[in-house]
Every structure is written in C-alpha cells, then in structure tokens.
C-alpha cells in the first residue's frame, strides 16, 4: 500500500482522530479482516451483516495495527480510547482512501485503470488481463472476486509506488452501484462482457441490469475506450452511451467499423478447451489454444485481449500469454483428475441461467466419444441459482429440462431452492437412477462417494451460497476404501 500519514488520512476522509492516536502514525497496509493485520496496518472496522468490525479492534491492534478506521469511539480493557479515526461511514471512507491512491498513482506513474463488468466471466477476464499486463509493468488486480464497494478499495490498497496498471473487476446489485465504483477509480478502458439474468430479482428485471452495467461505459471520458461484446445485443447497444471510442469483439465476421480483436475459426478440442485465431486490427493474427474449459470462455479471452491491445500491448505478447493460460481463480471451471480416473469440474463459485447453460454444454461435449476414446458418463451436480427473484422456479425448471435434452447421464439436484430442476427433469423423461434430488450437501456427498466410477466426469455448479464448491473439493480428494491416490 502507498504509505499514508495520519495527516493524509484525516484530510482524505474528513474524520476526527481519537486522543490516543500518535501524531506520527504511518499506515502501510489496510484490511477489514483482523486476521490479516500486519504491523503498520489500518484496520477498517466495517459493520457487517453478521458481525461488527468494531468488536475486533482490540484483536487488530494486538496483531500490529496502528490505527482503526471506525464509526464510533471504542475502548480497550483499561477504558482508554482505541487509536482511531472516526468517520460517519467506514466503507465510504475506504473508497475515499482508494480514490486518493489511484489519483496519486495516475499523477506519478500515468497509471491506468481498466474496469471489467458483466453478468458472467468478470473474474476470469480479470485474471487473463492481469497476467498480460503483469508481463509489462507492476499490475494490481483483485484476488478472487473482490468487486464491490469493499472489494474495490481492498484491491487498490495493494498498490505500491511502482504500480502502473489497475485491473478492477466491478460487480453490482442495483442501479448506481457501478457509478459509485467508477467515481472512485475513473477507468480509462471499460470492458462489458454480457448482460444476463444474474441478480434479476434484486435489480427488478434484466432491463435494469443492462442499465446498471452500462454505467461503466458512461463513466469514460472522451479519451476513454469502451470494449463491448458485439454478440450480446444488450451490450452492443451500450455504444450509444459512450463518449469516446468504441471497439467491438466477437467471433465470425467482424463489423465493418469499430472492430477490435476478433476470434476466427473457433472450435473446442477433446479436452474441452477453446481453440481460436486471434485477429488484431493491425493485421496480426495468431492461433491459440486456451487452458480454460468451455466455448463460453472465448468471450473472456477476447475481453482481455482487447483491453490489453487498447493499452498498446504488443499482439505477440497478448497471444503468448493467453495461449494455454488456465483460470487464475479457484472454482471457475476448475478441472481436477482423480487417481481413479474420475474427472471433477468445479464451477460452483457463481451461477446464473447463462453460466449454467454454458457449463452443461461443456460437460456434454466432454462426455462425447473421441477418435481414440469412448464416451464418458456425465454427472451434473447442480445447486440453487440465487437472486433470481420471481424467475427462480421458471429458470430452475428450464435447467432440469436442458440437462435431459443434452443427454447428461446423471443429474443430482441439491437443496430445496433448486428442486424445480429435478421436477422438470423427471417430467422431461429422466427417472429411476438418472435423476436424484437430495436435501443437502451431506446427502449429495454420500451419493457421489458410493456411485462414482472410473471414467466419470462430474460437474459441480451453483451459486456461491449453495456451498457446492466445497463439496467439489471433497469429492476431488475422495478415495474409495481399498484404493490408493
């Protein structure tokens, strides 16, 4: 983190220091988790849904924090005030500090911010772009899916005096959320991947999702570059909301105008990996094989390639880094091969109807026979897609029917919130031991441990809150009695 003095922090946040703060206090890192505190940390006592950060101030100071950012004065066991800066809203103050850091590095290093949003694929695209830019100059990007009003400042706090690039993943659950984030970091390049039905219940409909995602485009100045998925009509029409240059990406025949990096001759190999030719506007082209699983990742590959090209990164370097590049974050189509020949695909960090369909397509393709290999038995272990609102039952119903129509051999639906997928699969003609409904993860674990056989491919897919990602890890590590890993 950029070193900040007490004077800096008071000026940035407009807060008031408690009487116990040392005037020469210097902060060299910041966190909202008392377990991550290191000497010199600023501990942000953020109120949470289930716990209040103010109750952890003592622990944070004991671990080396030199200062708290808090919304009220708190006392230690001797009834002395904790050293803190008191502000009306700790999360808002985090954003103010992050904005200061970004502005400072723009002045010092001509630092550049790339903002990435979309209903699916943000994290993978972020990881790919960070890998490319990291080859050129010091780059900061979030770990995992830090993409909201807390996650973006925490990402910025990782910057050093040498940071040149910020790759900022931006998520939203309502109108105005992205504007709050863009006002904080002011991106030079904005990438919009897709508009899906994730969080449709919270947004009040897909039209509002489109409106919200487009805030990332509207945030650009006249010298900014908007990078838009031409194959998603809701994204493509965001071009009218851009003040500066617009570049489209997709596969097939590029548009006559505003084409960025395009994909040609896309196919999926026997390992489920996309193969494509990257075609750059300057005439350079290169065939690459991705290390990611699934045709849907072509969108993410192109999003990253276009953002890098917009920053004048050499096409040869972009293609080299993307070739064979695997997912940089866990539980995103993460493939694990068990010693007994069972393949695990763990994609249970996030889920919406679009990403569910894409994962099922990939599973079905992987189960097909190849020139040198037989067909494999496919299992889809599906949990609830959260935040769909009134569309939840309908979308889960469609999911179960799709699994049957795609000839997925075994369907395991986990949890009451997803049960409509099981019901529809049965109505579609899946019965007996082809479709299972289990109430919880424990039941699913027992079923899979008993029935998986060498050669099976198992997909775990659900929203984060359904917990299937940990089940996927457990099944990946499981060895039947009498077998060796």
C-alpha positions, 0 to 999 in steps of 0.5 A: 500500500502507498504509505499514508500519514495520519495527516493524509488520512484525516484530510482524505476522509474528513474524520476526527482522530481519537486522543490516543492516536500518535501524531506520527502514525504511518499506515502501510497496509489496510484490511477489514479482516483482523486476521490479516493485520500486519504491523503498520496496518489500518484496520477498517472496522466495517459493520457487517451483516453478521458481525461488527468490525468494531468488536475486533479492534482490540484483536487488530491492534494486538496483531500490529495495527496502528490505527482503526478506521471506525464509526464510533469511539471504542475502548480497550480493557483499561477504558482508554480510547482505541487509536482511531479515526472516526468517520460517519461511514467506514466503507465510504471512507475506504473508497475515499482512501482508494480514490486518493491512491489511484489519483496519486498513482495516475499523477506519478506513474500515468497509471491506468485503470481498466474496469471489467463488468458483466453478468458472467466471466468478470473474474476470469477476464480479470485474471487473463488481463492481469497476467498480460499486463503483469508481463509489462509493468507492476499490475494490481488486480483483485484476488478472487472476486473482490468487486464491490464497494469493499472489494474495490478499495481492498484491491487498490490498497495493494498498490505500491509506488511502482504500480502502473496498471489497475485491473478492477473487476466491478460487480453490482446489485442495483442501479448506481452501484457501478457509478459509485465504483467508477467515481472512485477509480475513473477507468480509462478502458471499460470492458462489458462482457454480457448482460444476463439474468444474474441478480434479476430479482434484486435489480427488478428485471434484466432491463435494469441490469443492462442499465446498471452495467452500462454505467461503466461505459458512461463513466469514460471520458472522451479519451476513454475506450469502451470494449463491448461484446458485439454478440450480446445485443444488450451490450452492443447497444451500450455504444450509444452511451459512450463518449469516446471510442468504441471497439467491438469483439466477437467471433465470425465476421467482424463489423465493418467499423469499430472492430477490435480483436476478433476470434476466427475459426473457433472450435473446442478440442477433446479436452474441452478447451477453446481453440481460436485465431486471434485477429488484431486490427493491425493485421496480426493474427495468431492461433491459440489454444486456451487452458480454460474449459468451455466455448463460453470462455472465448468471450473472456479471452477476447475481453482481455485481449482487447483491453490489453491491445487498447493499452498498446500491448504488443499482439505477440505478447497478448497471444503468448500469454493467453495461449494455454493460460488456465483460470487464475481463480479457484472454482471457475471451471476448475478441472481436477483428475482423480487417481481413479480416473474420475474427472471433477469440474468445479464451477460452483463459485457463481451461477446464473441461467447463462453460466449454467447453460454454458457449463452443461454444454461443456460437460456434454461435449466432454462426455462425447466419444473421441477418435481414440476414446469412448464416451464418458458418463456425465454427472451434473451436480447442480445447486440453487441459482440465487437472486433470481427473484420471481424467475427462480422456479421458471429458470430452475425448471428450464435447467432440469429440462436442458440437462435431459435434452443434452443427454447428461447421464446423471443429474443430482439436484441439491437443496430445496431452492433448486428442486424445480430442476429435478421436477422438470427433469423427471417430467422431461423423461429422466427417472429411476437412477438418472435423476436424484434430488437430495436435501443437502450437501451431506446427502449429495456427498454420500451419493457421489462417494458410493456411485462414482466410477472410473471414467466419470466426469462430474460437474459441480455448479451453483451459486456461491451460497449453495456451498457446492464448491466445497463439496467439489473439493471433497469429492476431488480428494475422495478415495474409495476404501481399498484404493490408493491416490 
